[in-house]
Every structure is written in C-alpha cells, then in structure tokens.
C-alpha cells in the first residue's frame, strides 16, 4: 500500500460502500418518492470492470472491506458476476451486500458461489400490512423466503435492518428480540435519519430514540454486550443471555458515532461521498471511465481530505439528496 486514507481528524478509512444502481423495485417511504425521481442515464453508470478497477485503486489506499448497495443492487443484471470479479481481482478481505430481499431467493445460491460473504436485508416490520405500507410494494413472505435461501446458501450472519418509527412499528421491538432467542439472526434497529424523504415521514411515524429503547431492553431482558463474527458498521451489539442471535443498535442521532466513522461511498455514477449527511463529494466518474488510475487515486485522497468531522442532524440539519442516490 503506497498510502493510507486518513482524514483530517485522524480517522482511517478502510471500508467502501459501492452503489451499483440508483434504481429500486420498491419505493420505501423514507427512501424514495413514489414518482418524479430522475435516475442516472445508463451511460454514467459504472460498468463492472470500472467498479473493479476503482476498488483496486482503493485497495492501494488501505480499503479492505466493501458492501454492495443500491438502490436495490439485485435489480442490476448479472450481479453475481460482479461479486466474482471483486473476489478474484481485488484484495478485499470482506464483501457483503445490502438488499431489500425481494429478489434474493432466486440469486442467493449464485451470490454465495461467487464469493459473497453475507447479506443485510431490510425488513421494517414483521406485519405484512405494515411492511407493504412502508415499502409501498413489498411482499413480506417473499422477503422471508429470500432470507431463508440466503441462510441455506451460507450467506451468514444474516443481518436484518429494521427502521424503528415511534407510533408505527415501535410496538414490534419485543417481537424482534424474541426472534433472536431461537434464530441465528442479527437484528439491527436503526434510527430515522433526516435524509431526503425521511424528512417528510411524519404522517407515518416519528423519530424513535433507540438509546432509550436499548436501556429499556437491557433492564427488561438483561441484555449483555455482544460482538458479531463479521461487520464493519456503526452498530453496537447486545444479546439476551443464551440467545442464538443478537441485537444491534444504530443511533446516529441519539448517540452519535461520527468520531469512529471509517466509511466512504462510491455512487453508481462514480461520485466519492465521504459523509452520508452532506452533499459534498468528489466527481470521479470521468476519471474512472477513462481508466486514469492516478486521477482516481487523487479523487480518493481528496474525498478523505474533505470528510466532515460529523453531522448536525441532532440540532436540525437535514440532507436533501435521497437515500437511494447516496448508496445506503
């Protein structure tokens, strides 16, 4: 490694989230509007070869872990081929994927054979009607089938991402806790972030303070700290003593973790975004598409240099860009 990605605040960046598309087969109410969203033209979307070469440059700078995201990554044709290329042609030590699960059953085995390590699946309710309401088109039974196929294929640990909203699904927290007792699932609760459509979500439910909910669960269930076998993200993990699974709490508002952020995002059209909360980014798409590795390296270093110290969501800051365009 000729250099290391270290920002102005001493944080080492070793984790890249790779968006392969800004399109999705759902329209979750906190993520995408139902209509009117403009997508990147196909000519701007990075090819698999361009993504692999970009990751190779990132490897030279100390990036060792990556997660494939979207939009919904499984709407990108032949995605297992990208996984295979990344595993064979880069120095990534871990490669995971975040998905809504609708297309997972059909592709889980191919993804595992290609070398994907594990999957994160977004499931915001255990109730089919609520699930359809928040996702607009979601089929909960189909998603659970995908989770089961992924587990059978060895894409473990299966991590479930669940956005908790006060007045909408916060009454399901205990059901999720109980699910971890007998299943090797990592259920991760997320706080609502004021990004794009998430700012407008008051009609469905409101912000739920997961730090407070975690303290309540510790008192009620005797939760003890835990640590998953794999993972790169900001969740803090706990479990019920003796449970097969565990719980994660992602608390960007109530208990910020900006000081330990090790992430950068590569969008589907080649932007390097150092922080989810801001629209600041480095346009690397043209350099990537012309194969200028030196320019791509400079783009990574520049993105690290402009990485903010932290967000200010807790005091009213909002982020205009929709989540599906940011790469999750």
N, C-alpha and C positions, 0 to 999 in steps of 0.2 A: 504494500500500500504506500503510495507516494505522498499522500496527505490524509488528513482526517477532517471530517466535517464537524467542526466545533463552532458554536455560535458565540456572539459577543458576551454571553453570560456564562460561558464555560460548559454549556450542555453539549454532550457528544451525541450526534445524530447517527443512528445506526439502523433505522427502521424506515422503510419506504412503503407507502400505500399507493398502489398502482391502479388507477381507474382505467378500465378497458372500454368503457362506453358511458355516455351520459343518458342513455335511454333505459326505460324500465317497463316491465309488464304489469306493474301496479302504479297506483297514484296515492301513496300514503299521505294522509292529510298534513303531517308535519314535515313532509319532504318535497312534494311536487304538487303544483296546481293541477286541477283536472284538465284544463285546456289552456292554450295560449303560450306554452313554453316552447321556445325556439331551441333546436338541437344543433350541435356542431355538424357542418357538412362532412360527408364521408371523406373528402379529400384532406381534411385536417386531422382525422382520427389516426393515431399512430398504428402502424402495422405491427404484427407480432415480432418481426425481425427488428424493427426500430425500438420496440419496448425492450427486447433482449439486449441490444447494444447499449441502450441507456442504462440498464441495470449493470452491465459490465463496467461502465464508467463509474457508476455508484459504488460498485464493489471496490474499485481502486481507492475510493474515498472513505471506506470503512463501513458501508452499508452491508449488513449481513442477513437481515430479515426483511421479508416483504409480505404484504397481503394484497390480494387481487380484489378490487372493488368495482362499483359502477357509479351511478345507475345500478342496474342488475347485471352482474357480469355474465350470467349464463344465457343472456339473450345475444351475446357475441358468439358468432358461429365458430365452431371448432375450438372452443376454449381449452379442452384438454391438450390440444396441440401446443398452445402457449405454455401451459404448465410443464409439459415435457421439455420444451425448449429451454425454459428457465432453469429447470433442474439439471439439464445436461450441459448448458452452455454458460452458466454463471456460477458464482461462488456463494450463492445464497445458502445459509445454514437452515433456515426455516422459511416455508412458503405456505400461507394459509389463504382463505377466501371468505369474504362476507357475502351472503346471498339471502334472498327472501324465501328460498326453498321451493318455489313453485315448479321449477324445472330440475330440481336436484335428484329426484328419484331416477329419472332417465339417464343422468350423467354421473352419478356418484361412483359407480364402478370404474368408469373410464378416467375420472379425475384421480381416483386412488391409484390406478395402474400407471398413470402419467407421473405420479410422484407427489401429488398434493398432500400436505401433512395433516391438516384438519380444516374444519369449516366452522364459521359463525353463522347462525341462522336467526334472522329477525322474526320474533313471534311476540306481538304486543298484547295478546290476550289468549286465554285458554277457552274463551267463549266464542263459538263460531260466529254469532251475530255481531258481537263487538269487534271481532277480528275483521269481518267484512266491512264494518262501518269505518274503522280507522284506515284500512287499506284501500277501500272503495271496491276492489275487485277480488280480494283474497279468498282462498279456499283453504281453511284450516286443516281439513282432513288430508288434502294433497300435500301440504307442507309437512305434516307429521309423517306421511309416507316417505317423503324425501329425507327426513331426519333418521328414520329407521333404516333406510337403504344406506345412508352415509355411515351410520354406526356399523352396519354389517360389512361395509367395504373397508372399515378400519380408519375412517377419517375422524379420529378421536384425539383429544376430547371434543365432543360436540358442545359448542358454546351457544347458548340461547341468549340473544339480546332482546331485552324487554323494556320499552319505554314506559315508565310509570307516570300516569297523569292523575292528579287529585280529582276525585269526582267522576272518573271514568273507569279506571281499572285498578285503583289502589286497593280495592277490596279483594283482589286476587293474589296479593303478596303471599298470604299464608298457603294458598294452594301451590304456588311455585316452591315455597320452602318444603312442603310435604312431598313434592315431586322428586326433590333431590334425595330424599331418605332412601329410596329403593332403586334409583336410576343414576347411572354414572354421567350425569349432565352437569355442566357448569352454567347455571342460570345467572345472567348478569343484568342487574337493574340499571337503567340509565335515567338521568335527569333530562328534562326538556331543555334544549339549548335554543336561544333566540336567533335561529338561523333561518332565513327565507320564510317559508310557510309556517315554521314553528312559532313565529311571532304572532300569527293570526289565529292560533288554535284555541282561543278562549271559549269558543262555542262547544268544544268537545270535552275539554278538561283543562285543568290549570297545573302549574308547576308543583311538583311534589318534592319535598325536601328529603332526600334519601339518607342524609346523615342522621336526621331524626328517626326515620324509619329503621335504619340499621340499629340504632341504640335501643329501640323498642324490641326488635327481634332478638338482640343479644340478651335483653332481660327476660324475654318470654321463652326462648328456646335454648338459652345457654350457649349461643354461638361461640366458637373458638376460631382464632386466626387459621387460615389455610393457605396453601400455595399450589396452583395448578402445575402439571408437569411441563406445560408449554404455554407461552404467551408473551406478548410484547407491550400490551396496552396499559392503560392507567387504572384499571380496576383494582380494588382492594378486596381480598377474598376472605370469606368466613365459611364455616360449615356447622351443621348440627353434629355434635359428637356421635360418632358411629355411622353417620350418613355416608352413602356411596358417592353422592355428588357434593357440589359446593355452590356457594352464592358469591357473586361479585357485585360490587357497588361502584358505579362510575358517577362521580359527583363533581362535575365541572363548575357548578355554581356554589353549592353549599360547603364544599371542601376542595378548593382549587388544587390542581397538581401541575400547574404550568412550570414550576421550578424543576421538575423532573422530565419534562417533555423531550422525547428522543425521536420525534417523527417529522417526516416531510411527505408531501403528497405530490404525485405526478398525475396530472389530469389526463383525460383521454386525448386532448388536443395538444399535449406537450407543455403545459404550464407547470412550473415547480412552485408549490404553495407551502411556505414554511409554517403557517399557522391557520387552523380551521376558522378562527374568529375574525380574520381580516381578509380583505380582498387583495392585499399586497402579494405580488407574485413575480416570478421571472419567466418571461416567454422563451422557452427553449425549443418549441416545436420546429421552427425552421432549421435550426442547427441540427436537431435530431434527424429530420428528414433528409438533409444533405450529407449526413454521416460525418459531421465535423466533431469528432470526439473531444478535441481540445476546447471548442466552444461550449460543448455540453458540460464538460468539467467546470469551466468557468461559471456556467449558469448555476450548477450545484453550489459552488463556493459562494456565489453572490446571494443565493437564496438563504444559505445559512447565515450570512452576514446581516440580512435584513429581518431575520426571525425576531419577532417582538418578545419582550420579556414575559408578557402574559396578556390575557384578555381582561375586559372590564364588564363582562356580562352581568356580574352581581350588582352593578350600580347603574344598569340601564342601557348599556351598549347593546346594539343589535347588529346582525350581519345580513346584508341584503342578498347575497348570492344563494341560490337554492342548494340544498344539500346534495342533490343528485349530480350537480356540476362540479362539486368540490372533491368527490371521491370518498365520501363517508368518513 
